Amino acid sequence: MLSTPAAAQLATLFERACRLDVEALKPGNVGLHGDGHRMQVDDFIASAQAASAPLCRPDATVGERIEDAMRATWQAVGCNTNLGIVLGCAPIVHAALHRNSDETLRASLQRTLAGLTVIDASHTYAAIRLAHPAGIGERAEHDVAQAPVITLLEAMQLAAHRDSIASLYASGHALVFDHLLPKYVAARRRWCSEAWAATTVFMFCLALIPDTHIARKHGAETARSIREKGVQMYVRLEQCRDPVMMQDALMAWDAELKSAGINPGTSADLTVVTAFVADVLDWIEGRREEQQKKKF
């Protein structure tokens, strides 16, 4: 396990990714470009600051990270601003803290996910009950209102078909590593802007798969409709010489979505997880280079 300074660094990187979440122009989401859905930018910043320390505590399990981060969030803002983000990032934090020196972050993540327990599920169920995300409903089996009898990984595997964050657990975060991360890195290099790189990933998410938060709250047909519009907007963004050329169109869509009460929240969560993974990988590489220099 890495030291407390490493945990503190991960907490800083988590807050940084969450800050990027509100700096990026993401239609339908709360950001510096505009509030919405009865939430404000300050709620998201306060949430990140409250959640970062419990999420990145050196001696915590994945389930404890999730529950403690959500309790801290609730105490800070009294609403669900970051459940998907916390769920997506918690195993990444754990994998980074418990990574062997000869192990990649992704390999450590696979080991972390495989080691999830029923107790992890119990903590996570408590966090979900506290946040009470829209459209959660009730299930005949393995409902979060009941005590879990399966591991957190098994619970996520069962929910993967209806929730993209659960699907991350089931696939070892394959969507992030194989699709979103390359898109983020390429856009960051192309635009020389992390905010526009985050916008690109968000739009790519909307174009790639129906947003599961929209599907739970508004139905599958609405989610498919938003995806169709997302494809059009993403293609236009990719064709721009400068992303600022798309700002007015994105702002107009933002107003349209918010007026309809539609929030592509899962796509936003996936964007934050991607930015966080990118920063963690850069941090790991920086540590490796420092260690190499010390050998000479």
PyMOL commands that set and color helices and strands:
alter all, ss='L'
color gray80, all
select helices_A, chain A and resi 4-23+41-55+62-77+83-97+105-114+118-131+152-159+164-171+174-191+194-208+212-218+220-239+243-259+265-294
alter helices_A, ss='H'
color red, helices_A
deselect
rebuild
show_as cartoon
